[in-house]
Every structure is written in C-alpha cells, then in structure tokens.
C-alpha cells in the first residue's frame, strides 16, 4: 500500500501521480514509457523476450498495447514479429 507523508493511503491514482511527480519530476506514466521502450530495445538487440513478457504481465497490458502506446522512445515502427513473441 502506498501512503502519503501522513501515512494515509492515496484515494486515487491521480493523487498518487501528482505526489510522485512532485518528488521525481516525472509521472508514473513517463517512467512506464521509458521502461517499456528500454525493454523493447533490449528485446530487439539482445533477443530478451523473457523480460518483455514479464513486464507485460506486471503492467497488465498486452504486448500490442505496450508496443503501440508505451514504446515512446523507439523511433521505428516495431511489430511483434521482430521479437518473436506471440500476443495473447
């Protein structure tokens, strides 16, 4: 459970996002995009499909959603076949 400075749980993810951004200057979504982009890049360069599949499970998003919406920092249009992963 994530709490504020007074040890009170955040009532919404938006409130947590505001608090998080005040601490690190980035939103949780900015970090999700950066982590997804790095993981996709590792998949393409090193064939590290296990980490990409694990990240998909942790984030609760399909690989298609991750590649289409969270893969912000890779310029080329990446498709699932490039990593040889089947999207469920």
mmCIF file as gemmi writes it, N, C-alpha and C atoms, coordinates in Angstrom:
data_model
loop_
_atom_site.group_PDB
_atom_site.id
_atom_site.type_symbol
_atom_site.label_atom_id
_atom_site.label_alt_id
_atom_site.label_comp_id
_atom_site.label_asym_id
_atom_site.label_entity_id
_atom_site.label_seq_id
_atom_site.pdbx_PDB_ins_code
_atom_site.Cartn_x
_atom_site.Cartn_y
_atom_site.Cartn_z
_atom_site.occupancy
_atom_site.B_iso_or_equiv
_atom_site.pdbx_formal_charge
_atom_site.auth_seq_id
_atom_site.auth_asym_id
_atom_site.pdbx_PDB_model_num
ATOM 1 N N . UNK Axp A 1 ? 0.839 -1.159 0 1 0 ? 1 A 1
ATOM 2 C CA . UNK Axp A 1 ? 0 0 0 1 0 ? 1 A 1
ATOM 3 C C . UNK Axp A 1 ? 0.897 1.239 0 1 0 ? 1 A 1
ATOM 4 N N . UNK Axp A 2 ? 0.545 2.21 -0.826 1 0 ? 2 A 1
ATOM 5 C CA . UNK Axp A 2 ? 1.313 3.441 -0.929 1 0 ? 2 A 1
ATOM 6 C C . UNK Axp A 2 ? 0.576 4.546 -0.19 1 0 ? 2 A 1
ATOM 7 N N . UNK Axp A 3 ? 1.314 5.222 0.691 1 0 ? 3 A 1
ATOM 8 C CA . UNK Axp A 3 ? 0.693 6.258 1.51 1 0 ? 3 A 1
ATOM 9 C C . UNK Axp A 3 ? 1.385 7.601 1.31 1 0 ? 3 A 1
ATOM 10 N N . UNK Axp A 4 ? 0.697 8.656 1.703 1 0 ? 4 A 1
ATOM 11 C CA . UNK Axp A 4 ? 1.281 9.995 1.628 1 0 ? 4 A 1
ATOM 12 C C . UNK Axp A 4 ? 2.164 10.255 2.855 1 0 ? 4 A 1
ATOM 13 N N . UNK Axp A 5 ? 2.619 11.501 3.004 1 0 ? 5 A 1
ATOM 14 C CA . UNK Axp A 5 ? 3.514 11.853 4.121 1 0 ? 5 A 1
ATOM 15 C C . UNK Axp A 5 ? 2.87 11.628 5.485 1 0 ? 5 A 1
ATOM 16 N N . UNK Axp A 6 ? 1.545 11.639 5.526 1 0 ? 6 A 1
ATOM 17 C CA . UNK Axp A 6 ? 0.827 11.439 6.791 1 0 ? 6 A 1
ATOM 18 C C . UNK Axp A 6 ? 0.425 9.988 7.011 1 0 ? 6 A 1
ATOM 19 N N . UNK Axp A 7 ? 0.977 9.099 6.187 1 0 ? 7 A 1
ATOM 20 C CA . UNK Axp A 7 ? 0.695 7.668 6.271 1 0 ? 7 A 1
ATOM 21 C C . UNK Axp A 7 ? -0.76 7.331 5.934 1 0 ? 7 A 1
ATOM 22 N N . UNK Axp A 8 ? -1.381 8.172 5.11 1 0 ? 8 A 1
ATOM 23 C CA . UNK Axp A 8 ? -2.752 7.951 4.657 1 0 ? 8 A 1
ATOM 24 C C . UNK Axp A 8 ? -2.69 7.437 3.221 1 0 ? 8 A 1
ATOM 25 N N . UNK Axp A 9 ? -3.375 6.346 2.901 1 0 ? 9 A 1
ATOM 26 C CA . UNK Axp A 9 ? -3.356 5.826 1.523 1 0 ? 9 A 1
ATOM 27 C C . UNK Axp A 9 ? -3.915 6.856 0.535 1 0 ? 9 A 1
ATOM 28 N N . UNK Axp A 10 ? -3.316 6.894 -0.652 1 0 ? 10 A 1
ATOM 29 C CA . UNK Axp A 10 ? -3.837 7.758 -1.705 1 0 ? 10 A 1
ATOM 30 C C . UNK Axp A 10 ? -5.196 7.23 -2.14 1 0 ? 10 A 1
ATOM 31 N N . UNK Axp A 11 ? -6.147 8.129 -2.297 1 0 ? 11 A 1
ATOM 32 C CA . UNK Axp A 11 ? -7.509 7.724 -2.657 1 0 ? 11 A 1
ATOM 33 C C . UNK Axp A 11 ? -7.654 7.423 -4.144 1 0 ? 11 A 1
ATOM 34 N N . UNK Axp A 12 ? -6.824 8.046 -4.981 1 0 ? 12 A 1
ATOM 35 C CA . UNK Axp A 12 ? -6.893 7.815 -6.427 1 0 ? 12 A 1
ATOM 36 C C . UNK Axp A 12 ? -5.479 7.704 -6.997 1 0 ? 12 A 1
ATOM 37 N N . UNK Axp A 13 ? -5.374 7.083 -8.154 1 0 ? 13 A 1
ATOM 38 C CA . UNK Axp A 13 ? -4.068 7.004 -8.806 1 0 ? 13 A 1
ATOM 39 C C . UNK Axp A 13 ? -3.617 8.386 -9.268 1 0 ? 13 A 1
ATOM 40 N N . UNK Axp A 14 ? -4.564 9.267 -9.576 1 0 ? 14 A 1
ATOM 41 C CA . UNK Axp A 14 ? -4.21 10.628 -9.987 1 0 ? 14 A 1
ATOM 42 C C . UNK Axp A 14 ? -3.51 11.373 -8.855 1 0 ? 14 A 1
ATOM 43 N N . UNK Axp A 15 ? -4.021 11.223 -7.645 1 0 ? 15 A 1
ATOM 44 C CA . UNK Axp A 15 ? -3.393 11.876 -6.493 1 0 ? 15 A 1
ATOM 45 C C . UNK Axp A 15 ? -1.992 11.321 -6.256 1 0 ? 15 A 1
ATOM 46 N N . UNK Axp A 16 ? -1.848 10.02 -6.389 1 0 ? 16 A 1
ATOM 47 C CA . UNK Axp A 16 ? -0.519 9.431 -6.252 1 0 ? 16 A 1
ATOM 48 C C . UNK Axp A 16 ? 0.4 9.961 -7.343 1 0 ? 16 A 1
ATOM 49 N N . UNK Axp A 17 ? -0.1 10.038 -8.578 1 0 ? 17 A 1
ATOM 50 C CA . UNK Axp A 17 ? 0.696 10.544 -9.694 1 0 ? 17 A 1
ATOM 51 C C . UNK Axp A 17 ? 1.186 11.96 -9.449 1 0 ? 17 A 1
ATOM 52 N N . UNK Axp A 18 ? 0.327 12.811 -8.912 1 0 ? 18 A 1
ATOM 53 C CA . UNK Axp A 18 ? 0.72 14.191 -8.585 1 0 ? 18 A 1
ATOM 54 C C . UNK Axp A 18 ? 1.827 14.196 -7.523 1 0 ? 18 A 1
ATOM 55 N N . UNK Axp A 19 ? 1.649 13.387 -6.499 1 0 ? 19 A 1
ATOM 56 C CA . UNK Axp A 19 ? 2.646 13.302 -5.431 1 0 ? 19 A 1
ATOM 57 C C . UNK Axp A 19 ? 3.977 12.773 -5.972 1 0 ? 19 A 1
ATOM 58 N N . UNK Axp A 20 ? 3.906 11.72 -6.749 1 0 ? 20 A 1
ATOM 59 C CA . UNK Axp A 20 ? 5.092 11.11 -7.335 1 0 ? 20 A 1
ATOM 60 C C . UNK Axp A 20 ? 5.846 12.132 -8.18 1 0 ? 20 A 1
ATOM 61 N N . UNK Axp A 21 ? 5.118 12.865 -9.029 1 0 ? 21 A 1
ATOM 62 C CA . UNK Axp A 21 ? 5.743 13.862 -9.896 1 0 ? 21 A 1
ATOM 63 C C . UNK Axp A 21 ? 6.397 14.972 -9.075 1 0 ? 21 A 1
ATOM 64 N N . UNK Axp A 22 ? 5.802 15.323 -7.942 1 0 ? 22 A 1
ATOM 65 C CA . UNK Axp A 22 ? 6.403 16.36 -7.102 1 0 ? 22 A 1
ATOM 66 C C . UNK Axp A 22 ? 7.743 15.902 -6.517 1 0 ? 22 A 1
ATOM 67 N N . UNK Axp A 23 ? 7.935 14.599 -6.396 1 0 ? 23 A 1
ATOM 68 C CA . UNK Axp A 23 ? 9.175 14.062 -5.835 1 0 ? 23 A 1
ATOM 69 C C . UNK Axp A 23 ? 10.266 13.879 -6.88 1 0 ? 23 A 1
ATOM 70 N N . UNK Axp A 24 ? 9.884 13.361 -8.05 1 0 ? 24 A 1
ATOM 71 C CA . UNK Axp A 24 ? 10.897 12.977 -9.034 1 0 ? 24 A 1
ATOM 72 C C . UNK Axp A 24 ? 10.785 13.709 -10.369 1 0 ? 24 A 1
ATOM 73 N N . UNK Axp A 25 ? 9.815 14.594 -10.499 1 0 ? 25 A 1
ATOM 74 C CA . UNK Axp A 25 ? 9.622 15.426 -11.697 1 0 ? 25 A 1
ATOM 75 C C . UNK Axp A 25 ? 9.114 14.662 -12.913 1 0 ? 25 A 1
ATOM 76 N N . UNK Axp A 26 ? 8.735 13.419 -12.728 1 0 ? 26 A 1
ATOM 77 C CA . UNK Axp A 26 ? 8.152 12.609 -13.798 1 0 ? 26 A 1
ATOM 78 C C . UNK Axp A 26 ? 6.916 11.917 -13.258 1 0 ? 26 A 1
ATOM 79 N N . UNK Axp A 27 ? 5.989 11.606 -14.151 1 0 ? 27 A 1
ATOM 80 C CA . UNK Axp A 27 ? 4.805 10.866 -13.734 1 0 ? 27 A 1
ATOM 81 C C . UNK Axp A 27 ? 5.106 9.367 -13.802 1 0 ? 27 A 1
ATOM 82 N N . UNK Axp A 28 ? 4.296 8.556 -13.137 1 0 ? 28 A 1
ATOM 83 C CA . UNK Axp A 28 ? 4.466 7.105 -13.285 1 0 ? 28 A 1
ATOM 84 C C . UNK Axp A 28 ? 4.347 6.659 -14.745 1 0 ? 28 A 1
ATOM 85 N N . UNK Axp A 29 ? 3.551 7.363 -15.537 1 0 ? 29 A 1
ATOM 86 C CA . UNK Axp A 29 ? 3.395 7.002 -16.95 1 0 ? 29 A 1
ATOM 87 C C . UNK Axp A 29 ? 4.654 7.317 -17.739 1 0 ? 29 A 1
ATOM 88 N N . UNK Axp A 30 ? 5.34 8.411 -17.395 1 0 ? 30 A 1
ATOM 89 C CA . UNK Axp A 30 ? 6.622 8.714 -18.039 1 0 ? 30 A 1
ATOM 90 C C . UNK Axp A 30 ? 7.606 7.579 -17.803 1 0 ? 30 A 1
ATOM 91 N N . UNK Axp A 31 ? 7.646 7.094 -16.569 1 0 ? 31 A 1
ATOM 92 C CA . UNK Axp A 31 ? 8.561 6.001 -16.24 1 0 ? 31 A 1
ATOM 93 C C . UNK Axp A 31 ? 8.147 4.709 -16.928 1 0 ? 31 A 1
ATOM 94 N N . UNK Axp A 32 ? 6.84 4.475 -17.047 1 0 ? 32 A 1
ATOM 95 C CA . UNK Axp A 32 ? 6.355 3.286 -17.759 1 0 ? 32 A 1
ATOM 96 C C . UNK Axp A 32 ? 6.8 3.331 -19.216 1 0 ? 32 A 1
ATOM 97 N N . UNK Axp A 33 ? 6.689 4.493 -19.85 1 0 ? 33 A 1
ATOM 98 C CA . UNK Axp A 33 ? 7.108 4.633 -21.247 1 0 ? 33 A 1
ATOM 99 C C . UNK Axp A 33 ? 8.604 4.396 -21.39 1 0 ? 33 A 1
ATOM 100 N N . UNK Axp A 34 ? 9.39 4.954 -20.481 1 0 ? 34 A 1
ATOM 101 C CA . UNK Axp A 34 ? 10.838 4.78 -20.55 1 0 ? 34 A 1
ATOM 102 C C . UNK Axp A 34 ? 11.226 3.323 -20.342 1 0 ? 34 A 1
ATOM 103 N N . UNK Axp A 35 ? 10.638 2.671 -19.346 1 0 ? 35 A 1
ATOM 104 C CA . UNK Axp A 35 ? 10.956 1.27 -19.066 1 0 ? 35 A 1
ATOM 105 C C . UNK Axp A 35 ? 10.506 0.367 -20.214 1 0 ? 35 A 1
ATOM 106 N N . UNK Axp A 36 ? 9.327 0.613 -20.746 1 0 ? 36 A 1
ATOM 107 C CA . UNK Axp A 36 ? 8.846 -0.186 -21.872 1 0 ? 36 A 1
ATOM 108 C C . UNK Axp A 36 ? 9.76 -0.015 -23.075 1 0 ? 36 A 1
ATOM 109 N N . UNK Axp A 37 ? 10.121 1.225 -23.366 1 0 ? 37 A 1
ATOM 110 C CA . UNK Axp A 37 ? 10.99 1.485 -24.519 1 0 ? 37 A 1
ATOM 111 C C . UNK Axp A 37 ? 12.344 0.791 -24.362 1 0 ? 37 A 1
ATOM 112 N N . UNK Axp A 38 ? 12.917 0.85 -23.172 1 0 ? 38 A 1
ATOM 113 C CA . UNK Axp A 38 ? 14.195 0.179 -22.935 1 0 ? 38 A 1
ATOM 114 C C . UNK Axp A 38 ? 14.052 -1.33 -23.08 1 0 ? 38 A 1
ATOM 115 N N . UNK Axp A 39 ? 12.987 -1.871 -22.566 1 0 ? 39 A 1
ATOM 116 C CA . UNK Axp A 39 ? 12.779 -3.318 -22.63 1 0 ? 39 A 1
ATOM 117 C C . UNK Axp A 39 ? 12.566 -3.769 -24.07 1 0 ? 39 A 1
ATOM 118 N N . UNK Axp A 40 ? 11.812 -2.993 -24.848 1 0 ? 40 A 1
ATOM 119 C CA . UNK Axp A 40 ? 11.618 -3.318 -26.267 1 0 ? 40 A 1
ATOM 120 C C . UNK Axp A 40 ? 12.95 -3.259 -26.999 1 0 ? 40 A 1
ATOM 121 N N . UNK Axp A 41 ? 13.738 -2.23 -26.712 1 0 ? 41 A 1
ATOM 122 C CA . UNK Axp A 41 ? 15.057 -2.101 -27.346 1 0 ? 41 A 1
ATOM 123 C C . UNK Axp A 41 ? 15.914 -3.319 -26.999 1 0 ? 41 A 1
ATOM 124 N N . UNK Axp A 42 ? 15.908 -3.753 -25.755 1 0 ? 42 A 1
ATOM 125 C CA . UNK Axp A 42 ? 16.675 -4.942 -25.357 1 0 ? 42 A 1
ATOM 126 C C . UNK Axp A 42 ? 16.174 -6.181 -26.077 1 0 ? 42 A 1
ATOM 127 N N . UNK Axp A 43 ? 14.882 -6.267 -26.269 1 0 ? 43 A 1
ATOM 128 C CA . UNK Axp A 43 ? 14.309 -7.408 -26.989 1 0 ? 43 A 1
ATOM 129 C C . UNK Axp A 43 ? 14.824 -7.434 -28.426 1 0 ? 43 A 1
ATOM 130 N N . UNK Axp A 44 ? 14.852 -6.28 -29.049 1 0 ? 44 A 1
ATOM 131 C CA . UNK Axp A 44 ? 15.285 -6.205 -30.444 1 0 ? 44 A 1
ATOM 132 C C . UNK Axp A 44 ? 16.785 -6.432 -30.604 1 0 ? 44 A 1
ATOM 133 N N . UNK Axp A 45 ? 17.581 -5.938 -29.684 1 0 ? 45 A 1
ATOM 134 C CA . UNK Axp A 45 ? 19.028 -6.045 -29.84 1 0 ? 45 A 1
ATOM 135 C C . UNK Axp A 45 ? 19.609 -7.322 -29.246 1 0 ? 45 A 1
ATOM 136 N N . UNK Axp A 46 ? 19.013 -7.807 -28.168 1 0 ? 46 A 1
ATOM 137 C CA . UNK Axp A 46 ? 19.581 -8.972 -27.478 1 0 ? 46 A 1
ATOM 138 C C . UNK Axp A 46 ? 18.676 -10.202 -27.503 1 0 ? 46 A 1
ATOM 139 N N . UNK Axp A 47 ? 17.481 -10.047 -28.05 1 0 ? 47 A 1
ATOM 140 C CA . UNK Axp A 47 ? 16.543 -11.165 -28.06 1 0 ? 47 A 1
ATOM 141 C C . UNK Axp A 47 ? 15.971 -11.475 -26.692 1 0 ? 47 A 1
ATOM 142 N N . UNK Axp A 48 ? 15.95 -10.488 -25.795 1 0 ? 48 A 1
ATOM 143 C CA . UNK Axp A 48 ? 15.483 -10.699 -24.422 1 0 ? 48 A 1
ATOM 144 C C . UNK Axp A 48 ? 13.955 -10.64 -24.363 1 0 ? 48 A 1
ATOM 145 N N . UNK Axp A 49 ? 13.326 -11.723 -24.805 1 0 ? 49 A 1
ATOM 146 C CA . UNK Axp A 49 ? 11.862 -11.76 -24.819 1 0 ? 49 A 1
ATOM 147 C C . UNK Axp A 49 ? 11.275 -12.019 -23.434 1 0 ? 49 A 1
ATOM 148 N N . UNK Axp A 50 ? 12.029 -12.684 -22.585 1 0 ? 50 A 1
ATOM 149 C CA . UNK Axp A 50 ? 11.523 -13.02 -21.249 1 0 ? 50 A 1
ATOM 150 C C . UNK Axp A 50 ? 11.211 -11.762 -20.438 1 0 ? 50 A 1
ATOM 151 N N . UNK Axp A 51 ? 12.099 -10.788 -20.483 1 0 ? 51 A 1
ATOM 152 C CA . UNK Axp A 51 ? 11.883 -9.552 -19.728 1 0 ? 51 A 1
ATOM 153 C C . UNK Axp A 51 ? 10.686 -8.789 -20.285 1 0 ? 51 A 1
ATOM 154 N N . UNK Axp A 52 ? 10.52 -8.767 -21.597 1 0 ? 52 A 1
ATOM 155 C CA . UNK Axp A 52 ? 9.379 -8.087 -22.199 1 0 ? 52 A 1
ATOM 156 C C . UNK Axp A 52 ? 8.069 -8.767 -21.804 1 0 ? 52 A 1
ATOM 157 N N . UNK Axp A 53 ? 8.05 -10.077 -21.815 1 0 ? 53 A 1
ATOM 158 C CA . UNK Axp A 53 ? 6.849 -10.802 -21.402 1 0 ? 53 A 1
ATOM 159 C C . UNK Axp A 53 ? 6.546 -10.583 -19.922 1 0 ? 53 A 1
ATOM 160 N N . UNK Axp A 54 ? 7.585 -10.557 -19.091 1 0 ? 54 A 1
ATOM 161 C CA . UNK Axp A 54 ? 7.408 -10.317 -17.651 1 0 ? 54 A 1
ATOM 162 C C . UNK Axp A 54 ? 6.871 -8.905 -17.406 1 0 ? 54 A 1
ATOM 163 N N . UNK Axp A 55 ? 7.405 -7.913 -18.133 1 0 ? 55 A 1
ATOM 164 C CA . UNK Axp A 55 ? 6.933 -6.54 -17.989 1 0 ? 55 A 1
ATOM 165 C C . UNK Axp A 55 ? 5.471 -6.428 -18.413 1 0 ? 55 A 1
ATOM 166 N N . UNK Axp A 56 ? 5.094 -7.121 -19.462 1 0 ? 56 A 1
ATOM 167 C CA . UNK Axp A 56 ? 3.701 -7.132 -19.905 1 0 ? 56 A 1
ATOM 168 C C . UNK Axp A 56 ? 2.798 -7.662 -18.807 1 0 ? 56 A 1
ATOM 169 N N . UNK Axp A 57 ? 3.224 -8.721 -18.15 1 0 ? 57 A 1
ATOM 170 C CA . UNK Axp A 57 ? 2.44 -9.309 -17.066 1 0 ? 57 A 1
ATOM 171 C C . UNK Axp A 57 ? 2.335 -8.36 -15.878 1 0 ? 57 A 1
ATOM 172 N N . UNK Axp A 58 ? 3.449 -7.739 -15.512 1 0 ? 58 A 1
ATOM 173 C CA . UNK Axp A 58 ? 3.461 -6.819 -14.372 1 0 ? 58 A 1
ATOM 174 C C . UNK Axp A 58 ? 2.574 -5.605 -14.643 1 0 ? 58 A 1
ATOM 175 N N . UNK Axp A 59 ? 2.671 -5.051 -15.855 1 0 ? 59 A 1
ATOM 176 C CA . UNK Axp A 59 ? 1.893 -3.861 -16.176 1 0 ? 59 A 1
ATOM 177 C C . UNK Axp A 59 ? 0.425 -4.185 -16.444 1 0 ? 59 A 1
ATOM 178 N N . UNK Axp A 60 ? 0.142 -5.431 -16.732 1 0 ? 60 A 1
ATOM 179 C CA . UNK Axp A 60 ? -1.237 -5.821 -17.003 1 0 ? 60 A 1
ATOM 180 C C . UNK Axp A 60 ? -1.72 -5.368 -18.371 1 0 ? 60 A 1
ATOM 181 N N . UNK Axp A 61 ? -0.771 -5.2 -19.301 1 0 ? 61 A 1
ATOM 182 C CA . UNK Axp A 61 ? -1.118 -4.784 -20.657 1 0 ? 61 A 1
ATOM 183 C C . UNK Axp A 61 ? -0.631 -5.84 -21.644 1 0 ? 61 A 1
ATOM 184 N N . UNK Axp A 62 ? -1.343 -5.966 -22.739 1 0 ? 62 A 1
ATOM 185 C CA . UNK Axp A 62 ? -0.891 -6.873 -23.785 1 0 ? 62 A 1
ATOM 186 C C . UNK Axp A 62 ? 0.365 -6.296 -24.442 1 0 ? 62 A 1
ATOM 187 N N . UNK Axp A 63 ? 1.093 -7.148 -25.111 1 0 ? 63 A 1
ATOM 188 C CA . UNK Axp A 63 ? 2.279 -6.679 -25.823 1 0 ? 63 A 1
ATOM 189 C C . UNK Axp A 63 ? 1.906 -5.654 -26.884 1 0 ? 63 A 1
ATOM 190 N N . UNK Axp A 64 ? 0.769 -5.846 -27.52 1 0 ? 64 A 1
ATOM 191 C CA . UNK Axp A 64 ? 0.321 -4.896 -28.542 1 0 ? 64 A 1
ATOM 192 C C . UNK Axp A 64 ? 0.124 -3.51 -27.936 1 0 ? 64 A 1
ATOM 193 N N . UNK Axp A 65 ? -0.536 -3.439 -26.792 1 0 ? 65 A 1
ATOM 194 C CA . UNK Axp A 65 ? -0.746 -2.146 -26.119 1 0 ? 65 A 1
ATOM 195 C C . UNK Axp A 65 ? 0.599 -1.535 -25.747 1 0 ? 65 A 1
ATOM 196 N N . UNK Axp A 66 ? 1.487 -2.346 -25.203 1 0 ? 66 A 1
ATOM 197 C CA . UNK Axp A 66 ? 2.803 -1.832 -24.816 1 0 ? 66 A 1
ATOM 198 C C . UNK Axp A 66 ? 3.542 -1.259 -26.018 1 0 ? 66 A 1
ATOM 199 N N . UNK Axp A 67 ? 3.536 -1.976 -27.124 1 0 ? 67 A 1
ATOM 200 C CA . UNK Axp A 67 ? 4.274 -1.519 -28.301 1 0 ? 67 A 1
ATOM 201 C C . UNK Axp A 67 ? 3.628 -0.304 -28.949 1 0 ? 67 A 1
ATOM 202 N N . UNK Axp A 68 ? 2.314 -0.262 -28.961 1 0 ? 68 A 1
ATOM 203 C CA . UNK Axp A 68 ? 1.617 0.838 -29.631 1 0 ? 68 A 1
ATOM 204 C C . UNK Axp A 68 ? 1.505 2.102 -28.789 1 0 ? 68 A 1
ATOM 205 N N . UNK Axp A 69 ? 1.465 1.974 -27.472 1 0 ? 69 A 1
ATOM 206 C CA . UNK Axp A 69 ? 1.179 3.135 -26.632 1 0 ? 69 A 1
ATOM 207 C C . UNK Axp A 69 ? 2.288 3.496 -25.644 1 0 ? 69 A 1
ATOM 208 N N . UNK Axp A 70 ? 3.105 2.551 -25.246 1 0 ? 70 A 1
ATOM 209 C CA . UNK Axp A 70 ? 4.124 2.832 -24.235 1 0 ? 70 A 1
ATOM 210 C C . UNK Axp A 70 ? 5.538 2.822 -24.785 1 0 ? 70 A 1
ATOM 211 N N . UNK Axp A 71 ? 5.698 2.498 -26.041 1 0 ? 71 A 1
ATOM 212 C CA . UNK Axp A 71 ? 7.016 2.376 -26.66 1 0 ? 71 A 1
ATOM 213 C C . UNK Axp A 71 ? 7.423 3.718 -27.271 1 0 ? 71 A 1
ATOM 214 N N . UNK Axp A 72 ? 7.431 4.741 -26.468 1 0 ? 72 A 1
ATOM 215 C CA . UNK Axp A 72 ? 7.58 6.125 -26.925 1 0 ? 72 A 1
ATOM 216 C C . UNK Axp A 72 ? 8.968 6.458 -27.461 1 0 ? 72 A 1
ATOM 217 N N . UNK Axp A 73 ? 9.998 5.854 -26.929 1 0 ? 73 A 1
ATOM 218 C CA . UNK Axp A 73 ? 11.357 6.3 -27.227 1 0 ? 73 A 1
ATOM 219 C C . UNK Axp A 73 ? 12.072 5.492 -28.299 1 0 ? 73 A 1
ATOM 220 N N . UNK Axp A 74 ? 11.384 4.592 -28.951 1 0 ? 74 A 1
ATOM 221 C CA . UNK Axp A 74 ? 11.938 3.895 -30.103 1 0 ? 74 A 1
ATOM 222 C C . UNK Axp A 74 ? 11.289 4.486 -31.345 1 0 ? 74 A 1
ATOM 223 N N . UNK Axp A 75 ? 12.097 4.981 -32.243 1 0 ? 75 A 1
ATOM 224 C CA . UNK Axp A 75 ? 11.578 5.717 -33.389 1 0 ? 75 A 1
ATOM 225 C C . UNK Axp A 75 ? 10.926 4.821 -34.444 1 0 ? 75 A 1
ATOM 226 N N . UNK Axp A 76 ? 11.475 3.662 -34.687 1 0 ? 76 A 1
ATOM 227 C CA . UNK Axp A 76 ? 10.95 2.818 -35.745 1 0 ? 76 A 1
ATOM 228 C C . UNK Axp A 76 ? 9.626 2.169 -35.333 1 0 ? 76 A 1
ATOM 229 N N . UNK Axp A 77 ? 8.856 1.819 -36.304 1 0 ? 77 A 1
ATOM 230 C CA . UNK Axp A 77 ? 7.586 1.133 -36.059 1 0 ? 77 A 1
ATOM 231 C C . UNK Axp A 77 ? 7.903 -0.337 -35.785 1 0 ? 77 A 1
ATOM 232 N N . UNK Axp A 78 ? 7.692 -0.752 -34.557 1 0 ? 78 A 1
ATOM 233 C CA . UNK Axp A 78 ? 8.059 -2.102 -34.132 1 0 ? 78 A 1
ATOM 234 C C . UNK Axp A 78 ? 6.82 -2.98 -34.116 1 0 ? 78 A 1
ATOM 235 N N . UNK Axp A 79 ? 6.948 -4.161 -34.675 1 0 ? 79 A 1
ATOM 236 C CA . UNK Axp A 79 ? 5.843 -5.116 -34.657 1 0 ? 79 A 1
ATOM 237 C C . UNK Axp A 79 ? 6.253 -6.341 -33.845 1 0 ? 79 A 1
ATOM 238 N N . UNK Axp A 80 ? 5.27 -7.082 -33.404 1 0 ? 80 A 1
ATOM 239 C CA . UNK Axp A 80 ? 5.544 -8.231 -32.537 1 0 ? 80 A 1
ATOM 240 C C . UNK Axp A 80 ? 6.467 -9.253 -33.171 1 0 ? 80 A 1
ATOM 241 N N . UNK Axp A 81 ? 6.42 -9.419 -34.474 1 0 ? 81 A 1
ATOM 242 C CA . UNK Axp A 81 ? 7.257 -10.402 -35.138 1 0 ? 81 A 1
ATOM 243 C C . UNK Axp A 81 ? 8.732 -10.122 -34.935 1 0 ? 81 A 1
ATOM 244 N N . UNK Axp A 82 ? 9.094 -8.872 -34.74 1 0 ? 82 A 1
ATOM 245 C CA . UNK Axp A 82 ? 10.509 -8.527 -34.55 1 0 ? 82 A 1
ATOM 246 C C . UNK Axp A 82 ? 11.082 -9.163 -33.299 1 0 ? 82 A 1
ATOM 247 N N . UNK Axp A 83 ? 10.26 -9.392 -32.304 1 0 ? 83 A 1
ATOM 248 C CA . UNK Axp A 83 ? 10.743 -10.004 -31.063 1 0 ? 83 A 1
ATOM 249 C C . UNK Axp A 83 ? 10.351 -11.472 -30.959 1 0 ? 83 A 1
ATOM 250 N N . UNK Axp A 84 ? 9.655 -11.968 -31.95 1 0 ? 84 A 1
ATOM 251 C CA . UNK Axp A 84 ? 9.247 -13.365 -31.982 1 0 ? 84 A 1
ATOM 252 C C . UNK Axp A 84 ? 8.426 -13.759 -30.76 1 0 ? 84 A 1
ATOM 253 N N . UNK Axp A 85 ? 7.503 -12.895 -30.391 1 0 ? 85 A 1
ATOM 254 C CA . UNK Axp A 85 ? 6.621 -13.136 -29.261 1 0 ? 85 A 1
ATOM 255 C C . UNK Axp A 85 ? 5.19 -13.125 -29.783 1 0 ? 85 A 1
ATOM 256 N N . UNK Axp A 86 ? 4.41 -14.085 -29.318 1 0 ? 86 A 1
ATOM 257 C CA . UNK Axp A 86 ? 3.019 -14.105 -29.684 1 0 ? 86 A 1
ATOM 258 C C . UNK Axp A 86 ? 2.212 -13.369 -28.627 1 0 ? 86 A 1
ATOM 259 N N . UNK Axp A 87 ? 1.354 -12.462 -29.092 1 0 ? 87 A 1
ATOM 260 C CA . UNK Axp A 87 ? 0.5 -11.714 -28.174 1 0 ? 87 A 1
ATOM 261 C C . UNK Axp A 87 ? -0.765 -12.521 -27.946 1 0 ? 87 A 1
ATOM 262 N N . UNK Axp A 88 ? -1.159 -12.672 -26.675 1 0 ? 88 A 1
ATOM 263 C CA . UNK Axp A 88 ? -2.355 -13.455 -26.349 1 0 ? 88 A 1
ATOM 264 C C . UNK Axp A 88 ? -3.614 -12.716 -26.701 1 0 ? 88 A 1
